[in-house]
Amino acid sequence: MLEPPSEYEEILPEALDLILVPGLAFDKSGYRLGYGGGFYDRILGRGLGLKIGICLRENLWESLPVEPHDERVDYIITEEGVVQCLKDGKNFYQEI
């Protein structure tokens, strides 16, 4: 993965208002399937901004395997629309 030159100022995740998150797949609860390195989970766990996953509709599943360190996104955008990942414990998503 390419990184910016070392002379650039570091931007901490806590300072971000919006984080766009790619994924191989997402589930409707907001969990993502990545490549297994945990990079995005570490960033999402520190960030306070809005977290939006981006994937094709065919890669939006009902559920994915989840591990204790996995972090959720707030919304998922596909070519067909937006899914809001609700965290109220009753409803896990609504398409908007």
Secondary structure, DSSP 8 states (H G I E B T S, - for coil): -----TTS----GGG-SEEEEE-SEEETTS-EE--SS-HHHHHHHH--SEEEEE--GGGEES-----TT----SEEEETTEEEEE--SSS--EEE-
